[in-house]
């Protein structure tokens, strides 16, 4: 296994073991592992990978496969996808078998309720890390805040925000305000 593929495997395996809230909630940890710890991508490459993975149809976990592909081609895609999907699948199977007997337990109900704020916090952190990784200064942060406010207030399909962001980016580039 090449060095990059090995790094991808360990980065995603270590993240998968503690995964709560799905891939979107894990973006800060993906960033820390892939950009900061292993230097397999730059901030800009990571931000682009997140944006493209979110734009593509399918599960949010697609980000892992996309990062693997960007870093090491087909072997990276396969290893990354297995590392992030395999262990949680086995864990979910095992826990599902055990929970059948304790599904009405008050302790289990308390655990489920207490995980909700953790997942929400991880989702907020995910947005912040992605915005910082894009690195477009105050204007970028203002656009990110405006997009978040739009989604919160109007509950529209996120494709409207993505499309508007693409048009604003093209316009800003054409006017020389930023380079793509």
C-alpha positions as CSV (number, residue, x, y, z in Angstrom):
1,X,0.0,0.0,0.0
2,X,1.4,3.4,-1.0
3,X,2.1,5.9,1.8
4,X,-0.8,8.2,0.8
5,X,-3.2,5.3,0.6
6,X,-2.0,4.1,4.0
7,X,-2.5,7.6,5.5
8,X,-6.0,7.8,4.0
9,X,-6.9,4.4,5.5
10,X,-5.8,5.4,9.0
11,X,-7.3,8.9,8.8
12,X,-10.7,7.6,7.9
13,X,-10.6,4.5,10.0
14,X,-9.8,6.5,13.2
15,X,-12.6,8.9,12.3
16,X,-15.1,6.1,11.6
17,X,-14.7,4.6,15.0
18,X,-16.0,7.7,16.7
19,X,-18.4,8.9,14.0
20,X,-21.6,10.5,15.3
21,X,-23.9,12.5,13.1
22,X,-22.8,11.4,9.6
23,X,-20.2,12.7,7.2
24,X,-21.3,16.3,7.3
25,X,-20.7,16.4,11.1
26,X,-17.2,14.9,10.6
27,X,-15.9,17.4,8.1
28,X,-13.8,19.2,10.8
29,X,-12.1,16.0,11.7
30,X,-11.6,15.0,8.1
31,X,-10.0,18.4,7.6
32,X,-7.7,18.0,10.6
33,X,-6.6,14.6,9.5
34,X,-6.3,15.1,5.7
35,X,-5.0,18.8,5.7
36,X,-3.3,19.4,9.0
37,X,-2.0,15.9,10.1
38,X,-1.1,14.2,6.9
39,X,-0.9,17.2,4.4
40,X,-2.6,15.2,1.7
41,X,-4.5,18.3,0.5
42,X,-4.4,22.0,0.8
43,X,-7.1,24.1,2.4
44,X,-8.4,25.1,-1.0
45,X,-8.4,21.6,-2.4
46,X,-10.3,20.4,0.7
47,X,-12.9,23.2,0.4
48,X,-13.3,22.3,-3.3
49,X,-13.7,18.6,-2.4
50,X,-16.4,19.4,0.2
51,X,-18.3,21.7,-2.2
52,X,-18.2,19.2,-5.1
53,X,-19.2,16.3,-2.8
54,X,-22.1,18.3,-1.5
55,X,-23.2,19.2,-5.0
56,X,-23.2,15.6,-6.3
57,X,-26.3,13.5,-5.8
58,X,-26.1,10.7,-3.3
59,X,-25.1,10.3,0.3
60,X,-23.0,12.9,2.2
61,X,-20.4,10.2,2.8
62,X,-19.4,10.7,-0.9
63,X,-16.9,13.3,0.5
64,X,-14.7,10.5,1.8
65,X,-14.6,8.7,-1.6
66,X,-14.0,11.9,-3.4
67,X,-11.1,12.8,-1.1
68,X,-9.6,9.4,-1.6
69,X,-9.9,9.7,-5.4
70,X,-8.3,13.2,-5.3
71,X,-5.4,12.0,-3.2
72,X,-4.6,8.5,-4.6
73,X,-6.9,7.7,-7.5
74,X,-8.9,4.4,-7.5
75,X,-6.9,2.8,-4.7
76,X,-7.5,5.9,-2.5
77,X,-11.2,5.8,-3.3
78,X,-11.6,2.1,-2.4
79,X,-9.5,2.3,0.8
80,X,-11.1,5.5,2.0
81,X,-14.6,4.2,1.4
82,X,-14.0,0.9,3.1
83,X,-12.3,2.6,6.1
84,X,-15.2,4.9,6.7
85,X,-18.0,2.5,6.0
86,X,-16.8,-0.9,7.2
87,X,-16.3,-0.4,10.9
88,X,-19.5,1.6,11.6
89,X,-21.5,-1.0,9.6
90,X,-20.2,-3.8,11.8
91,X,-20.7,-1.7,14.9
92,X,-24.3,-0.8,13.9
93,X,-25.0,-4.4,13.2
94,X,-23.7,-5.5,16.6
95,X,-25.5,-2.6,18.5
96,X,-28.7,-3.3,16.6
97,X,-28.6,-6.9,17.8
98,X,-28.1,-5.9,21.4
99,X,-30.6,-3.0,21.4
100,X,-33.4,-5.3,20.4
101,X,-33.6,-6.4,24.0
102,X,-33.3,-3.0,25.6
103,X,-35.2,-0.7,23.2
104,X,-37.5,0.6,26.0
105,X,-34.7,1.3,28.4
106,X,-34.7,4.8,29.9
107,X,-30.9,4.9,29.7
108,X,-31.1,4.3,26.0
109,X,-33.7,7.1,25.6
110,X,-31.4,9.4,27.6
111,X,-28.4,8.6,25.4
112,X,-30.4,9.3,22.2
113,X,-31.7,12.6,23.5
114,X,-28.2,13.7,24.7
115,X,-26.6,12.9,21.3
116,X,-28.8,15.5,19.5
117,X,-27.0,18.7,20.7
118,X,-23.6,17.0,20.1
119,X,-24.5,16.4,16.5
120,X,-25.8,20.0,16.0
121,X,-22.6,21.4,17.5
122,X,-20.6,19.2,15.1
123,X,-22.6,20.4,12.1
124,X,-21.9,24.0,13.1
125,X,-18.2,23.2,13.5
126,X,-18.4,21.6,10.0
127,X,-19.7,24.8,8.5
128,X,-17.1,26.9,10.2
129,X,-14.2,24.7,9.2
130,X,-15.4,24.6,5.6
131,X,-15.7,28.4,5.5
132,X,-12.2,28.8,6.9
133,X,-10.7,26.3,4.5
134,X,-12.2,28.2,1.6
135,X,-10.1,31.2,2.8
136,X,-11.8,34.1,0.9
137,X,-11.6,36.6,3.7
138,X,-14.4,38.9,5.0
139,X,-16.4,38.7,1.8
140,X,-16.4,35.0,1.9
141,X,-17.5,34.9,5.5
142,X,-20.3,37.4,4.7
143,X,-21.5,35.3,1.8
144,X,-21.4,32.2,4.0
145,X,-23.4,34.0,6.7
146,X,-25.9,35.3,4.1
147,X,-26.3,31.8,2.6
148,X,-26.9,30.3,6.1
149,X,-29.4,33.1,7.0
150,X,-31.2,32.5,3.6
151,X,-31.5,28.8,4.3
152,X,-32.7,29.3,7.9
153,X,-35.3,32.0,7.1
154,X,-36.7,30.7,3.8
155,X,-36.2,26.9,4.0
156,X,-35.5,26.6,0.3
157,X,-33.6,23.9,-1.6
158,X,-29.8,24.3,-1.1
159,X,-29.3,24.3,-4.8
160,X,-30.6,27.9,-4.9
161,X,-27.7,28.9,-2.6
162,X,-25.2,26.9,-4.5
163,X,-26.3,28.3,-7.8
164,X,-26.3,31.9,-6.5
165,X,-22.8,31.3,-5.0
166,X,-21.5,30.0,-8.4
167,X,-23.0,33.0,-10.2
168,X,-21.5,35.5,-7.7
169,X,-18.1,33.7,-7.9
170,X,-18.1,33.9,-11.7
171,X,-19.1,37.6,-11.6
172,X,-16.5,38.4,-9.0
173,X,-13.9,36.7,-11.1
174,X,-14.9,38.5,-14.3
175,X,-14.8,41.8,-12.5
176,X,-11.3,41.0,-11.1
177,X,-12.4,40.9,-7.5
178,X,-11.1,37.4,-7.0
179,X,-9.4,34.6,-8.8
180,X,-10.8,31.1,-9.1
